[in-house]
Amino acid sequence: MVDLYDYLDERKDLMEDVKAIYRVSGIMQLEEMLSNIRDNPKVCLLVEENADGTLNLKDRKLRSGYHVFYVFVKASSIVNSAERVSCKKTAFAQGLQVINLLRNDAGDYGDPAYGLDDSRIDYGGIGPIGNGYFGYSFGFMIHDAFTN
């Protein structure tokens, strides 16, 4: 089972705007973290600890884990509509860059993101949250076999 945080942390140098990646356990911790970040990075990537998924025990032993990450961009002014739209566009583009990294590493058995189901990537806009951050959540499934 892929650990999305470890995977992205190892590849953060491939993402030009991402300076730090954080692990969160849910939306409450996410808001608290964005409110308390000291150095206020322009782009934040937060990865939710995965706990949800499905098991297929009938046909084969297949675990499908639901993974979520968030991309946030800090707005200099939350009352400026153009600034909010710009932040969300940047966050969405950065999220697509992360998805493309996953897709590139999902081609062959043994690749770190093997089993990525790219037929459905869920996303949703979020913001303002924390100290003026706007962005998106991205959710997807990764299927992998398991043994008892």
C-alpha positions in Angstrom: 0.0 0.0 0.0 1.5 3.3 -1.0 2.2 6.0 1.6 1.2 9.1 -0.3 3.1 11.4 2.1 6.4 9.5 1.7 5.9 9.2 -2.0 5.3 13.0 -2.5 8.0 14.0 0.0 10.6 12.0 -2.0 9.5 13.8 -5.2 9.0 17.4 -3.9 12.1 18.5 -5.8 10.2 17.7 -9.0 7.4 20.2 -8.1 8.8 23.7 -8.6 6.4 25.7 -6.4 6.1 23.2 -3.5 8.6 24.0 -0.7 7.1 21.8 2.0 4.7 18.9 2.4 2.6 18.3 5.5 0.7 15.3 6.8 -2.7 15.9 8.3 -5.3 13.6 9.8 -8.4 15.5 8.7 -10.0 18.8 7.9 -9.8 20.1 11.5 -6.1 19.6 11.7 -5.7 21.0 8.2 -7.3 24.3 9.1 -5.3 24.5 12.4 -2.1 23.9 10.5 -2.8 26.5 7.9 -3.5 29.0 10.6 -0.3 28.3 12.5 2.3 27.9 9.7 5.1 30.3 10.7 7.0 30.8 7.5 3.8 31.1 5.4 4.8 29.4 2.2 3.1 30.6 -0.9 2.1 27.0 -2.0 1.3 24.3 0.6 0.8 20.6 -0.2 -0.9 18.6 2.6 -1.5 14.9 2.5 -4.3 13.2 4.5 -3.4 10.0 6.2 -5.4 7.4 4.3 -7.9 5.3 6.3 -10.7 4.8 3.9 -11.1 2.3 1.1 -12.7 -0.9 0.0 -11.8 -4.6 0.0 -12.6 -7.1 -2.7 -12.4 -10.6 -1.1 -14.6 -12.4 -3.5 -12.7 -12.4 -6.8 -9.2 -11.8 -5.4 -7.6 -10.1 -2.4 -7.7 -6.5 -3.6 -7.4 -3.4 -1.4 -8.5 -0.1 -2.9 -7.3 2.8 -0.8 -8.8 6.3 -1.1 -6.1 8.9 -1.0 -6.5 12.6 -0.6 -4.1 15.6 -0.9 -4.7 19.3 -0.7 -3.0 22.1 -2.5 -3.3 25.6 -1.1 -2.0 29.0 -2.3 -1.8 32.0 0.1 -3.7 35.1 -1.1 -2.3 38.4 -0.2 -5.8 39.7 0.1 -8.9 37.5 0.6 -11.3 40.4 -0.4 -9.7 40.7 -3.9 -11.7 38.5 -6.3 -9.0 38.3 -8.9 -6.5 37.3 -6.3 -8.7 34.4 -5.1 -9.3 33.2 -8.6 -5.5 33.3 -9.3 -4.8 31.4 -6.2 -7.3 28.7 -7.1 -5.9 28.4 -10.7 -2.4 28.0 -9.3 -3.5 25.4 -6.8 -5.4 23.4 -9.5 -2.4 23.5 -11.8 -0.2 22.3 -9.0 -2.7 19.5 -8.2 -2.6 18.3 -11.8 1.2 18.3 -11.6 1.0 15.9 -8.6 -1.5 13.7 -10.5 0.8 13.6 -13.5 3.7 12.5 -11.2 1.5 9.7 -9.9 0.5 8.7 -13.4 4.1 8.6 -14.5 5.0 6.3 -11.6 2.0 4.0 -12.0 2.8 2.2 -15.3 4.4 -1.0 -14.3 4.1 -3.5 -11.4 6.6 -2.5 -8.7 6.3 1.2 -9.5 5.6 3.3 -6.4 2.1 4.4 -7.5 1.2 1.1 -9.4 -2.6 0.6 -9.2 -3.5 4.3 -9.5 -7.1 4.5 -10.9 -6.9 7.6 -13.0 -10.3 7.0 -14.5 -11.8 9.1 -11.7 -10.0 11.9 -9.8 -12.3 13.8 -7.4 -11.6 17.4 -6.7 -13.2 20.2 -4.7 -12.5 23.9 -4.1 -11.7 25.0 -0.5 -11.2 28.5 0.9 -10.6 30.8 2.5 -9.1 28.6 5.2 -6.4 29.3 7.7 -4.6 32.6 7.1 -6.0 33.4 3.7 -5.3 30.1 1.8 -7.4 29.0 -1.2 -7.1 25.7 -3.0 -8.4 22.3 -3.9 -8.6 18.8 -2.5 -7.9 15.9 -4.9 -9.0 12.3 -4.2 -8.3 9.1 -6.0 -8.1 5.3 -5.5 -5.0 3.1 -5.7 -5.7 -0.6 -6.0 -3.2 -3.2 -4.8 -3.2 -6.9 -3.9 -2.7 -8.0 -0.3 -2.2 -11.1 1.7 -3.4 -11.9 5.2 
